[in-house]
């Protein structure tokens, strides 16, 4: 391997609960060329004015990121084929592997269809300080130092587009840096949760930026998705690595930044470089059932939830879960809907029989479900192609099946749709059809206790007539009675 680059002057040591560990030096890299020249230009027939960039997908080992890699690559190739004269250029997967794994054991045929560079994965809990995301900057530094990344770029590719496995391309991104007139060397997305002026962040940013001037230059951006010139990436990479490790060792920074820590490492390093970003709101969209954002400007058909028109953003980031009732009601106050689409539930793979969203679910859930199914339909069956997995059971779906039946039995039949009921002095309680309840604290499930054991498999306490599952999963059982006086019925719990 090439010798490691000389380390930069060490910053003032931040407070640390543990002794520092040095970042690992670059390790030997292997290049596995794809069956097609991923870095080749689309066509000379496109004419002048094209400014292609190279797509760099950073990935770790394991089933979880492997199926996401397949999804990204499928839609990358589809968009590239549909827009041959766009600035979307070649593709390289940067894969980190632990010492115990070989590419043959991990790859499952991916390197046969996509160019792959392998970097050594940091040893868990020691070299990575218990934070696996530190593999991203260290692996990028390794392939920059070894020259393997530059070797994959076509002669006309001067920029790199860094993406993650849970990204899906929606439409080609033009090379915004080709026409940037303000000295920008990178284009990035403004993450709403990365405000360097926030009181909890500002003193930490100032400490790691090294000066008030550098701290004032910190932008509200992260390292992915990121369009950046290769020259600027070389200039910022050492700082990105070193500041990320320093922040992880800094107890205050670690607690404040949490899973965003490496993103902050990049933004502070860019300010110190210095490196100016073109901030692009439409670069990425991060929808969920809570945010309710649309991916396309208008519906294509008579039903409002159907996707239509060109996507408003270039990258779909499916980091947030999509949770709905079976009727398509968004679960805005809990994370376990009767229908859910959350990448974290598919650690071993996505089942081919993944059911579609409820009819009235928001557009973003439909778009993501279609993107997954398009990938699965295009993949040949077998372990070396799409990795099928059982459909995980949703606890709320099981609960809903029970309460839906119980809300129409016995006392439930008299209570459904009635109210509002009063819950002490806290507010109104609505017992709705289908076993849904609305409480002062959020949505819940409810059912009558008669015959509970026949449906739920366990017996309600003696004397209980109403069972309430608060927030969709926590069971409260109550002794209950109905009192009627003067034409008024009162539910007493």
C-alpha positions as CSV (number, residue, x, y, z in Angstrom):
1,X,0.0,0.0,0.0
2,X,1.1,3.6,-0.5
3,X,2.5,5.4,2.6
4,X,-0.2,7.2,4.7
5,X,-0.4,11.0,4.2
6,X,1.4,13.1,6.8
7,X,-1.0,13.9,9.7
8,X,-2.2,17.5,10.1
9,X,-1.1,19.5,13.2
10,X,-3.2,18.2,16.1
11,X,-6.0,20.5,17.4
12,X,-6.3,21.4,21.0
13,X,-7.4,18.2,22.8
14,X,-11.1,18.3,23.6
15,X,-12.4,16.7,26.8
16,X,-12.6,13.0,26.4
17,X,-13.9,10.2,28.6
18,X,-11.5,7.7,27.0
19,X,-7.9,7.7,25.7
20,X,-7.6,8.7,22.0
21,X,-7.2,6.1,19.3
22,X,-5.4,7.1,16.1
23,X,-7.3,6.9,12.8
24,X,-6.2,3.8,10.8
25,X,-3.9,4.3,7.9
26,X,-4.9,3.5,4.4
27,X,-5.1,-0.2,3.7
28,X,-4.6,-2.2,0.4
29,X,-7.5,-1.7,-2.0
30,X,-8.8,-4.1,-4.6
31,X,-10.7,-3.1,-7.8
32,X,-13.2,-5.5,-9.3
33,X,-14.1,-4.1,-12.7
34,X,-17.8,-4.5,-13.8
35,X,-18.8,-6.2,-17.0
36,X,-19.4,-2.7,-18.6
37,X,-17.2,0.3,-18.4
38,X,-19.0,2.2,-15.6
39,X,-16.9,5.3,-16.1
40,X,-17.4,5.7,-19.9
41,X,-19.1,8.7,-21.3
42,X,-22.6,8.2,-22.5
43,X,-22.1,9.2,-26.2
44,X,-20.3,11.7,-28.3
45,X,-23.6,12.3,-30.0
46,X,-24.8,14.3,-26.9
47,X,-22.9,17.3,-28.2
48,X,-21.1,20.0,-26.2
49,X,-22.1,21.3,-22.8
50,X,-22.2,18.0,-21.0
51,X,-20.3,17.9,-17.7
52,X,-20.5,14.4,-16.3
53,X,-19.8,13.5,-12.7
54,X,-19.0,10.1,-11.2
55,X,-21.4,8.4,-8.7
56,X,-19.7,7.0,-5.6
57,X,-21.9,4.8,-3.4
58,X,-20.5,4.1,0.1
59,X,-21.6,0.8,1.6
60,X,-20.7,-1.5,4.4
61,X,-20.9,-5.3,4.6
62,X,-24.0,-7.3,5.4
63,X,-27.5,-8.2,4.1
64,X,-29.0,-4.9,5.2
65,X,-26.8,-2.6,3.1
66,X,-26.6,-5.2,0.3
67,X,-30.3,-5.1,-0.6
68,X,-30.3,-1.3,-0.4
69,X,-27.3,-1.3,-2.8
70,X,-29.3,-3.3,-5.3
71,X,-32.2,-0.9,-5.1
72,X,-29.9,2.2,-5.7
73,X,-28.0,0.6,-8.6
74,X,-31.2,-0.6,-10.3
75,X,-32.6,2.9,-10.4
76,X,-29.3,4.5,-11.3
77,X,-29.0,2.3,-14.4
78,X,-32.6,2.9,-15.3
79,X,-32.3,6.7,-15.1
80,X,-29.0,6.6,-16.9
81,X,-30.5,4.6,-19.7
82,X,-33.5,6.9,-19.9
83,X,-31.4,10.1,-20.0
84,X,-28.2,9.1,-21.9
85,X,-27.1,12.7,-22.4
86,X,-27.6,13.8,-18.8
87,X,-24.6,14.6,-16.6
88,X,-25.1,11.3,-14.7
89,X,-21.8,9.5,-15.3
90,X,-20.0,6.4,-14.2
91,X,-20.6,4.4,-11.0
92,X,-18.4,2.9,-8.3
93,X,-19.4,1.1,-5.1
94,X,-17.0,1.7,-2.3
95,X,-17.5,-1.4,0.0
96,X,-15.9,-1.8,3.4
97,X,-15.2,-5.4,4.5
98,X,-14.0,-6.6,7.9
99,X,-10.8,-8.8,8.0
100,X,-12.9,-11.9,8.6
101,X,-14.8,-11.7,5.3
102,X,-13.7,-12.1,1.7
103,X,-15.4,-10.5,-1.2
104,X,-16.6,-13.9,-2.4
105,X,-18.4,-14.4,0.9
106,X,-20.0,-11.0,1.0
107,X,-20.6,-10.0,-2.6
108,X,-23.5,-12.2,-3.8
109,X,-22.7,-11.4,-7.4
110,X,-22.8,-7.6,-7.1
111,X,-19.3,-7.0,-8.3
112,X,-20.2,-8.8,-11.6
113,X,-22.6,-6.0,-12.5
114,X,-21.1,-2.9,-10.7
115,X,-17.6,-1.6,-10.3
116,X,-16.5,-2.2,-6.8
117,X,-13.6,-0.9,-4.7
118,X,-13.0,-2.7,-1.4
119,X,-11.6,-1.0,1.6
120,X,-10.8,-2.5,5.0
121,X,-13.6,-2.0,7.5
122,X,-12.6,-0.6,10.9
123,X,-12.6,-3.1,13.7
124,X,-15.9,-2.7,15.6
125,X,-15.9,-1.1,19.1
126,X,-12.1,-0.4,18.9
127,X,-10.9,1.3,15.7
128,X,-14.4,2.6,14.9
129,X,-14.9,3.8,18.6
130,X,-18.3,2.1,18.5
131,X,-19.5,4.2,15.6
132,X,-19.7,2.3,12.3
133,X,-20.3,5.4,10.2
134,X,-16.7,6.4,10.7
135,X,-16.0,3.9,8.0
136,X,-17.2,6.4,5.4
137,X,-14.5,9.1,5.7
138,X,-11.8,6.6,6.4
139,X,-12.6,4.4,3.4
140,X,-12.8,7.5,1.1
141,X,-9.4,8.7,2.4
142,X,-8.0,5.2,1.7
143,X,-9.1,5.1,-1.9
144,X,-8.0,8.7,-2.6
145,X,-4.6,7.9,-1.2
146,X,-4.2,4.7,-3.2
147,X,-5.3,6.4,-6.4
148,X,-8.1,3.7,-6.9
149,X,-10.9,6.2,-7.0
150,X,-9.2,8.5,-9.5
151,X,-8.5,5.5,-11.7
152,X,-12.3,4.8,-12.0
153,X,-13.2,8.3,-13.2
154,X,-13.5,8.9,-17.0
155,X,-11.3,11.7,-18.4
156,X,-14.2,14.1,-18.5
157,X,-15.4,13.3,-14.9
158,X,-14.0,16.0,-12.6
159,X,-16.6,15.7,-9.9
160,X,-17.9,13.0,-7.6
161,X,-21.4,12.5,-6.4
162,X,-21.3,10.8,-3.0
163,X,-24.5,8.9,-2.1
164,X,-25.6,6.3,0.5
165,X,-27.3,2.9,0.2
166,X,-30.7,4.2,1.4
167,X,-30.8,6.7,-1.4
168,X,-32.9,6.3,-4.6
169,X,-32.4,8.5,-7.6
170,X,-35.6,10.0,-8.8
171,X,-34.3,12.0,-11.7
172,X,-30.8,12.9,-13.0
173,X,-29.0,15.7,-11.2
174,X,-27.4,18.3,-13.5
175,X,-23.8,19.1,-12.7
176,X,-24.6,22.3,-10.7
177,X,-20.9,23.0,-10.2
178,X,-20.3,23.4,-13.9
179,X,-22.2,26.7,-13.9
180,X,-21.6,27.8,-10.2
181,X,-20.5,31.4,-10.2
182,X,-19.9,32.1,-6.5
183,X,-16.7,30.0,-6.0
184,X,-18.6,26.9,-4.9
185,X,-16.7,23.7,-5.1
186,X,-19.4,21.4,-3.8
187,X,-23.2,21.1,-3.8
188,X,-25.1,19.7,-0.8
189,X,-28.4,19.4,0.9
190,X,-29.4,21.7,3.9
191,X,-30.3,19.3,6.7
192,X,-32.9,21.0,8.9
193,X,-31.4,19.3,12.0
194,X,-27.8,20.6,11.5
195,X,-28.0,24.2,12.4
196,X,-24.6,25.4,13.7
197,X,-26.1,28.3,15.4
198,X,-28.3,26.3,17.7
199,X,-27.3,26.9,21.3
200,X,-26.3,23.3,22.0
201,X,-24.2,23.1,18.9
202,X,-22.5,26.5,18.7
203,X,-19.8,26.1,21.4
204,X,-18.9,22.6,20.1
205,X,-18.7,23.8,16.6
206,X,-16.5,26.7,17.7
207,X,-14.2,24.4,19.6
208,X,-13.6,21.9,16.8
209,X,-13.5,24.6,14.1
210,X,-10.4,26.0,15.7
211,X,-11.4,29.7,15.3
212,X,-14.4,32.0,15.3
213,X,-13.8,32.7,11.6
214,X,-13.9,29.1,10.7
215,X,-17.0,28.5,12.9
216,X,-18.8,31.3,11.1
217,X,-18.2,29.5,7.8
218,X,-19.8,26.2,8.9
219,X,-22.8,25.5,6.6
220,X,-25.9,23.4,7.4
221,X,-24.8,20.5,5.1
222,X,-23.5,17.0,5.4
223,X,-21.3,14.7,3.3
224,X,-24.1,12.8,1.5
225,X,-25.7,13.5,-0.9
226,X,-22.7,15.6,-2.0
227,X,-21.5,16.7,-5.4
228,X,-17.9,17.8,-5.0
229,X,-14.8,18.2,-7.2
230,X,-12.2,15.6,-6.8
231,X,-9.6,18.3,-5.9
232,X,-11.8,19.7,-3.2
233,X,-12.5,16.2,-1.8
234,X,-8.7,15.6,-1.5
235,X,-8.4,18.9,0.3
236,X,-11.1,18.2,2.9
237,X,-10.7,14.5,3.5
238,X,-8.0,14.6,6.2
239,X,-10.0,17.1,8.2
240,X,-13.2,15.1,7.8
241,X,-11.5,12.0,9.2
242,X,-9.7,13.7,12.0
243,X,-12.5,16.0,13.2
244,X,-15.0,13.1,13.1
245,X,-12.7,11.0,15.4
246,X,-12.0,14.0,17.6
247,X,-15.7,14.7,18.0
248,X,-16.4,11.0,18.9
249,X,-13.8,11.2,21.6
250,X,-15.3,14.5,22.9
251,X,-18.0,13.4,25.3
252,X,-20.0,16.6,24.9
253,X,-19.9,16.5,21.1
254,X,-20.7,12.8,21.1
255,X,-23.8,13.3,23.3
256,X,-25.0,16.3,21.4
257,X,-24.4,15.2,17.8
258,X,-25.1,11.4,18.3
259,X,-25.8,9.7,14.9
260,X,-25.1,13.0,13.1
261,X,-21.5,13.2,14.5
262,X,-19.7,12.3,11.3
263,X,-21.9,14.6,9.3
264,X,-20.8,17.4,11.6
265,X,-17.2,16.3,11.2
266,X,-17.5,16.9,7.5
267,X,-19.2,20.3,7.7
268,X,-16.7,21.6,10.2
269,X,-13.8,20.2,8.1
270,X,-15.2,21.9,5.1
271,X,-15.3,25.3,6.9
272,X,-11.7,24.8,8.0
273,X,-10.5,23.9,4.5
274,X,-12.2,26.3,3.5
275,X,-14.7,24.8,1.1
276,X,-17.9,26.7,0.0
277,X,-21.1,24.7,-0.8
278,X,-23.9,25.5,-3.2
279,X,-26.9,24.7,-0.9
280,X,-29.6,22.9,-2.9
281,X,-33.0,22.4,-1.2
282,X,-34.3,20.2,-4.1
283,X,-31.3,17.9,-4.0
284,X,-33.0,15.5,-1.6
285,X,-36.4,14.7,0.0
286,X,-36.8,12.8,3.2
287,X,-40.5,11.9,3.5
288,X,-42.5,10.0,6.2
289,X,-46.1,9.7,7.3
290,X,-45.4,12.5,9.8
291,X,-44.1,15.1,7.3
292,X,-46.7,14.5,4.6
293,X,-44.5,15.9,1.8
294,X,-45.3,15.1,-1.8
295,X,-42.7,13.8,-4.3
296,X,-44.5,14.9,-7.4
297,X,-46.2,18.3,-7.8
298,X,-49.6,16.8,-8.7
299,X,-51.5,13.6,-9.1
300,X,-51.7,11.8,-12.5
301,X,-55.1,10.3,-12.0
302,X,-58.4,10.9,-10.3
303,X,-57.1,9.7,-6.9
304,X,-55.1,12.2,-5.0
305,X,-52.6,9.6,-3.7
306,X,-51.4,8.5,-7.2
307,X,-48.0,9.8,-8.2
308,X,-47.8,11.9,-11.3
309,X,-45.5,14.3,-13.1
310,X,-41.8,14.7,-12.7
311,X,-40.4,14.4,-9.2
312,X,-39.6,17.7,-7.5
313,X,-36.3,16.4,-6.0
314,X,-33.4,14.4,-7.3
315,X,-32.8,11.9,-4.4
316,X,-35.3,10.0,-2.2
317,X,-33.8,9.3,1.2
318,X,-35.9,6.7,2.9
319,X,-34.3,7.0,6.4
320,X,-37.7,7.7,8.0
321,X,-40.4,5.1,8.5
322,X,-43.9,5.1,6.8
323,X,-46.6,4.1,9.3
324,X,-50.3,3.9,8.5
325,X,-53.5,2.3,9.7
326,X,-55.1,-0.2,7.4
327,X,-57.3,2.7,6.1
328,X,-54.4,4.9,5.3
329,X,-54.5,7.1,8.4
330,X,-50.9,8.3,9.1
331,X,-49.6,7.4,12.5
332,X,-48.2,10.7,13.6
333,X,-47.8,9.9,17.3
334,X,-46.4,6.3,17.3
335,X,-44.0,4.2,15.2
336,X,-46.0,1.0,14.7
337,X,-48.8,1.2,12.2
338,X,-50.9,-1.6,10.9
339,X,-49.0,-1.1,7.6
340,X,-45.4,0.0,7.9
341,X,-42.4,0.4,5.6
342,X,-39.3,0.9,7.6
343,X,-35.9,-0.1,6.3
344,X,-34.8,-1.1,9.8
345,X,-37.4,-3.9,9.8
346,X,-35.6,-5.6,6.9
347,X,-32.2,-6.4,8.3
348,X,-32.0,-9.7,6.3
349,X,-33.7,-8.5,3.1
350,X,-37.1,-7.3,1.8
351,X,-39.8,-9.9,1.1
352,X,-41.0,-10.2,-2.5
353,X,-44.6,-10.3,-1.2
354,X,-44.3,-7.0,0.6
355,X,-47.9,-5.8,0.6
356,X,-48.8,-2.4,-1.0
357,X,-49.7,0.5,1.2
358,X,-53.3,1.2,2.2
359,X,-55.3,2.8,-0.6
360,X,-55.2,6.3,1.0
361,X,-51.6,6.2,2.3
362,X,-49.6,9.3,1.3
363,X,-47.8,9.4,-2.1
364,X,-44.3,8.9,-0.6
365,X,-45.2,5.5,0.8
366,X,-46.5,4.4,-2.7
367,X,-43.4,5.7,-4.4
368,X,-41.0,3.9,-2.1
369,X,-43.0,0.7,-2.3
370,X,-43.0,0.9,-6.1
371,X,-39.2,1.5,-6.2
372,X,-38.6,-1.6,-4.1
373,X,-40.9,-3.7,-6.2
374,X,-39.4,-2.5,-9.5
375,X,-36.0,-3.6,-8.3
376,X,-37.3,-7.0,-7.1
377,X,-39.2,-7.6,-10.4
378,X,-36.1,-6.8,-12.4
379,X,-33.9,-9.2,-10.3
380,X,-33.7,-12.9,-11.1
381,X,-34.7,-15.2,-8.3
382,X,-32.0,-16.9,-6.2
383,X,-29.6,-16.0,-3.3
384,X,-27.1,-14.3,-5.7
385,X,-29.7,-11.8,-6.9
386,X,-32.6,-10.6,-4.7
387,X,-32.3,-11.8,-1.1
388,X,-35.8,-12.6,-0.1
389,X,-36.9,-12.6,3.6
390,X,-40.0,-13.3,5.6
391,X,-42.4,-10.4,6.1
392,X,-42.0,-9.2,9.7
393,X,-45.1,-9.1,11.8
394,X,-46.3,-5.7,12.9
395,X,-47.4,-5.9,16.6
396,X,-50.0,-3.2,15.9
397,X,-51.4,-5.2,13.0
398,X,-52.0,-8.2,15.3
399,X,-53.5,-5.9,17.9
400,X,-55.7,-4.2,15.4
401,X,-57.2,-7.5,14.3
402,X,-58.1,-8.3,17.9
403,X,-59.5,-4.9,18.8
404,X,-61.4,-4.5,15.6
405,X,-63.5,-7.6,16.4
406,X,-63.8,-6.7,20.1
407,X,-65.1,-3.2,19.5
408,X,-68.3,-4.7,18.0
409,X,-69.0,-7.2,20.8
410,X,-71.1,-6.7,23.9
411,X,-70.6,-3.4,25.5
412,X,-68.4,-2.4,22.6
413,X,-71.4,-2.4,20.3
414,X,-73.0,0.2,22.5
415,X,-69.9,2.4,22.8
416,X,-68.6,2.5,19.2
417,X,-69.0,6.0,17.7
418,X,-70.4,7.4,20.9
419,X,-69.0,10.2,23.0
420,X,-67.0,12.2,23.5
421,X,-66.3,10.6,26.9
422,X,-64.4,12.4,29.6
423,X,-61.1,11.1,31.0
424,X,-61.0,12.9,34.3
425,X,-59.8,16.4,33.7
426,X,-57.3,15.5,31.0
427,X,-59.6,15.8,27.9
428,X,-62.0,13.9,25.6
429,X,-61.9,10.2,24.8
430,X,-63.4,9.1,21.5
431,X,-64.2,5.4,21.0
432,X,-64.3,5.0,17.2
433,X,-65.2,2.3,14.8
434,X,-62.7,-0.4,13.9
435,X,-61.2,-0.5,17.4
436,X,-59.6,3.0,17.2
437,X,-59.6,5.4,20.0
438,X,-58.5,9.0,20.2
439,X,-57.2,10.1,23.7
440,X,-55.7,13.3,25.1
441,X,-52.3,11.6,24.6
442,X,-52.7,10.3,21.1
443,X,-54.2,7.4,19.1
444,X,-55.0,4.1,20.8
445,X,-56.8,0.8,20.2
446,X,-59.7,-0.3,22.3
447,X,-62.1,-3.2,22.7
448,X,-64.7,-4.8,24.9
449,X,-63.4,-7.2,27.4
450,X,-66.2,-9.8,26.9
451,X,-64.8,-12.8,25.0
452,X,-61.3,-11.1,25.1
453,X,-59.6,-14.5,25.6
454,X,-61.2,-15.9,22.5
455,X,-59.6,-13.3,20.3
456,X,-56.6,-12.0,22.2
457,X,-55.5,-15.3,23.7
458,X,-55.5,-14.1,27.3
459,X,-58.1,-13.3,29.8
460,X,-59.0,-9.8,30.9
461,X,-59.1,-9.1,34.7
462,X,-62.4,-10.0,36.4
463,X,-64.9,-7.2,36.2
464,X,-63.2,-5.5,33.2
465,X,-65.4,-4.4,30.4
466,X,-63.1,-2.2,28.4
467,X,-59.5,-2.7,27.3
468,X,-57.5,0.3,26.0
469,X,-54.1,0.0,24.2
470,X,-52.5,3.4,24.6
471,X,-50.3,4.7,21.7
472,X,-51.1,1.6,19.8
473,X,-49.3,-1.0,21.9
474,X,-49.4,-0.4,25.7
475,X,-52.3,-2.3,27.3
476,X,-54.4,-0.7,30.0
477,X,-57.2,-2.9,31.4
478,X,-60.0,-1.3,33.5
479,X,-62.9,-2.4,35.5
480,X,-65.7,-0.6,33.8
481,X,-69.4,-0.1,34.1
482,X,-72.1,1.9,32.3
483,X,-74.3,4.1,34.5
484,X,-77.6,5.4,33.1
485,X,-79.4,8.3,34.8
486,X,-81.9,10.7,33.3
487,X,-81.2,9.6,29.8
488,X,-77.4,10.1,30.2
489,X,-75.0,7.2,29.9
490,X,-71.7,7.4,31.7
491,X,-68.8,5.1,31.2
492,X,-67.0,4.6,34.5
493,X,-63.4,3.2,34.4
